[in-house]
Amino acid sequence: NPAVLWMQKLKIPQVVAIIILYILIWSGISFSLAGAIPIIVTETTNLIKILPSTLDKITLLGVNPADISSQLKILENIPGTFASTVLSVFSNLISVFAFFVITFYLLLERKNFEKYAINFFDQKNATKVVEILNLLEKRLGRWVSGQLFLMFIIGFLSYFGYQIMGLNYALPLGIIAGFLEMVPNIGPVVTSLLAGLVGLT
């Protein structure tokens, strides 16, 4: 909604602004996936293959590495299930389409929320409801924007740092670092351990 409002200030009609926003989002996702997926699949497959053999050579805190290795061998099936995962993603395309259609109409009707609130509440309470909605929209919007920015920065800097160090599988490790940044405290620790494990090879 903030992006649509900003484009409306540039004299772009609301419907056109929403469509432009959708095109930009889908283009960004499509180009990113098209460029990254082949590299991710190749490097992730290699990473999964070397993990069990790497653990066989490592003794950590008295834990039997063979036991850990046998547990991690289940990961070897991940590349084989990639195709089925892609198919399941496309099978949910209707749900994604419905989500964007609903969002489209919510954006169109955003300016009428106050009028709709008056239909359900009296004038005084309707004003409070609209104020709460505006506050929620602003707070949640800022949190999501900050979280996405943080994920991008952590992912990019991790990838850049791994490349400088000459670490193998820098791209999937960087992407994992970006995504796990969503998990407070635990995410960065898991990312560091995984990168350290690869570095030990």
C-alpha positions as CSV (number, residue, x, y, z in Angstrom):
1,N,0.0,0.0,0.0
2,P,2.8,2.6,0.7
3,A,4.3,1.8,-2.7
4,V,0.9,2.3,-4.4
5,L,0.3,5.6,-2.5
6,W,3.8,6.8,-3.6
7,M,3.0,6.0,-7.3
8,Q,-0.3,7.8,-7.0
9,K,1.5,10.9,-5.9
10,L,3.4,10.7,-9.2
11,K,-0.1,10.9,-10.9
12,I,-0.2,7.2,-11.8
13,P,-3.8,5.8,-11.5
14,Q,-4.3,3.4,-8.6
15,V,-5.2,0.4,-10.7
16,V,-2.1,1.0,-13.0
17,A,0.1,1.4,-9.9
18,I,-1.0,-1.9,-8.5
19,I,-0.4,-3.7,-11.8
20,I,3.0,-2.1,-12.1
21,L,3.9,-3.2,-8.6
22,Y,2.7,-6.8,-9.4
23,I,4.8,-6.9,-12.6
24,L,7.9,-5.6,-10.7
25,I,7.4,-8.2,-7.9
26,W,6.9,-11.1,-10.3
27,S,9.8,-10.0,-12.6
28,G,12.1,-9.8,-9.7
29,I,11.2,-13.2,-8.4
30,S,11.3,-14.8,-11.9
31,F,14.7,-13.3,-12.8
32,S,16.2,-14.2,-9.4
33,L,15.0,-17.8,-9.6
34,A,16.1,-18.2,-13.3
35,G,19.6,-17.1,-12.5
36,A,20.0,-18.7,-9.1
37,I,18.3,-22.1,-9.3
38,P,20.7,-23.9,-11.6
39,I,23.7,-22.8,-9.4
40,I,21.8,-23.5,-6.2
41,V,20.9,-27.0,-7.3
42,T,24.4,-27.9,-8.4
43,E,26.2,-26.5,-5.4
44,T,23.6,-27.8,-2.9
45,T,23.8,-31.3,-4.4
46,N,27.6,-31.2,-4.0
47,L,27.3,-29.9,-0.5
48,I,24.9,-32.6,0.5
49,K,27.1,-35.3,-1.0
50,I,30.3,-34.2,0.9
51,L,28.6,-33.6,4.3
52,P,28.5,-37.3,5.4
53,S,32.1,-38.0,4.3
54,T,33.2,-34.8,6.0
55,L,31.7,-35.7,9.3
56,D,33.4,-39.1,9.1
57,K,36.7,-37.2,9.5
58,I,35.6,-35.0,12.3
59,T,35.5,-35.8,16.0
60,L,33.6,-33.2,18.0
61,L,32.9,-33.3,21.8
62,G,33.2,-37.1,21.9
63,V,30.2,-37.6,19.6
64,N,30.6,-40.6,17.2
65,P,30.7,-38.9,13.8
66,A,29.5,-42.1,12.1
67,D,26.2,-41.8,13.9
68,I,25.8,-38.2,12.7
69,S,26.9,-39.2,9.2
70,S,24.2,-41.9,9.0
71,Q,21.6,-39.4,10.1
72,L,22.7,-36.9,7.5
73,K,22.5,-39.4,4.6
74,I,18.8,-38.8,4.5
75,L,19.7,-35.4,3.0
76,E,21.0,-37.2,-0.1
77,N,17.4,-37.6,-1.2
78,I,16.8,-33.9,-1.3
79,P,18.1,-33.3,-4.9
80,G,16.0,-36.2,-6.1
81,T,12.8,-34.6,-4.6
82,F,13.5,-31.2,-6.1
83,A,11.4,-31.9,-9.2
84,S,8.4,-33.1,-7.1
85,T,8.8,-30.0,-5.0
86,V,8.7,-27.8,-8.0
87,L,5.5,-29.6,-9.2
88,S,3.9,-29.1,-5.8
89,V,4.7,-25.4,-5.9
90,F,3.0,-25.1,-9.3
91,S,0.0,-27.1,-8.0
92,N,-0.5,-24.3,-5.5
93,L,-0.5,-21.6,-8.2
94,I,-4.3,-21.2,-7.9
95,S,-3.9,-20.3,-4.2
96,V,-1.2,-17.8,-5.0
97,F,-3.3,-16.3,-7.8
98,A,-6.3,-16.0,-5.3
99,F,-4.0,-14.3,-2.8
100,F,-2.9,-11.6,-5.4
101,V,-6.5,-11.1,-6.5
102,I,-7.7,-10.6,-2.9
103,T,-4.8,-8.2,-2.3
104,F,-5.7,-6.3,-5.5
105,Y,-9.2,-5.6,-4.3
106,L,-8.1,-4.8,-0.7
107,L,-5.7,-2.2,-2.2
108,L,-8.4,-0.8,-4.3
109,E,-10.8,-0.5,-1.4
110,R,-8.2,0.7,1.2
111,K,-9.4,4.3,0.9
112,N,-12.9,3.2,1.8
113,F,-12.1,1.4,5.0
114,E,-13.3,4.3,7.1
115,K,-16.7,4.3,5.4
116,Y,-17.0,0.5,5.9
117,A,-16.0,0.9,9.6
118,I,-18.9,3.5,10.1
119,N,-21.3,0.9,8.7
120,F,-20.3,-1.5,11.6
121,F,-19.6,1.0,14.4
122,D,-20.7,4.4,15.4
123,Q,-18.7,7.4,14.3
124,K,-16.5,7.6,17.4
125,N,-15.6,3.9,17.5
126,A,-15.1,3.8,13.7
127,T,-12.5,6.6,14.0
128,K,-10.7,4.5,16.6
129,V,-10.8,1.4,14.4
130,V,-9.4,3.2,11.5
131,E,-6.6,4.7,13.7
132,I,-5.7,1.2,14.9
133,L,-5.7,-0.2,11.3
134,N,-3.4,2.6,10.2
135,L,-1.1,2.0,13.1
136,L,-1.0,-1.8,12.5
137,E,-0.4,-1.2,8.8
138,K,2.5,1.2,9.5
139,R,4.1,-1.0,12.2
140,L,3.8,-4.3,10.4
141,G,4.9,-2.7,7.1
142,R,8.1,-1.3,8.7
143,W,8.8,-4.6,10.4
144,V,8.5,-6.6,7.2
145,S,10.6,-4.0,5.3
146,G,13.3,-4.1,7.9
147,Q,13.3,-7.9,8.1
148,L,13.6,-8.3,4.3
149,F,16.3,-5.7,4.2
150,L,18.2,-7.5,7.0
151,M,17.8,-10.8,5.3
152,F,19.2,-9.4,2.0
153,I,22.2,-7.7,3.8
154,I,23.1,-10.8,5.8
155,G,22.7,-13.1,2.8
156,F,24.8,-10.8,0.5
157,L,27.5,-10.1,3.0
158,S,27.8,-13.8,3.9
159,Y,28.1,-14.7,0.3
160,F,30.6,-12.0,-0.3
161,G,32.6,-13.0,2.7
162,Y,32.6,-16.7,1.8
163,Q,33.8,-15.8,-1.7
164,I,36.7,-13.7,-0.3
165,M,37.7,-16.6,2.0
166,G,37.5,-19.0,-1.0
167,L,34.8,-21.1,0.7
168,N,33.1,-23.7,-1.5
169,Y,29.3,-23.5,-1.9
170,A,29.2,-19.8,-1.1
171,L,25.9,-19.2,-2.9
172,P,23.7,-21.7,-1.1
173,L,25.4,-20.9,2.2
174,G,24.7,-17.2,1.7
175,I,21.1,-17.9,0.8
176,I,20.7,-20.1,3.9
177,A,22.3,-17.3,6.0
178,G,19.7,-14.8,4.6
179,F,16.7,-17.0,5.3
180,L,17.8,-18.2,8.7
181,E,18.2,-14.6,9.8
182,M,14.4,-14.7,10.3
183,V,15.0,-17.0,13.3
184,P,16.4,-15.0,16.2
185,N,19.6,-16.2,17.9
186,I,19.4,-19.8,16.6
187,G,19.5,-18.9,12.9
188,P,22.9,-17.1,12.9
189,V,24.4,-19.9,15.1
190,V,23.2,-22.6,12.7
191,T,24.5,-20.6,9.7
192,S,27.9,-20.2,11.3
193,L,28.2,-23.9,12.3
194,L,27.2,-25.0,8.7
195,A,29.7,-22.6,7.1
196,G,32.4,-23.7,9.6
197,L,31.7,-27.4,8.8
198,V,32.1,-26.7,5.1
199,G,35.3,-24.7,5.8
200,L,36.8,-27.7,7.6
201,T,36.8,-29.6,4.3
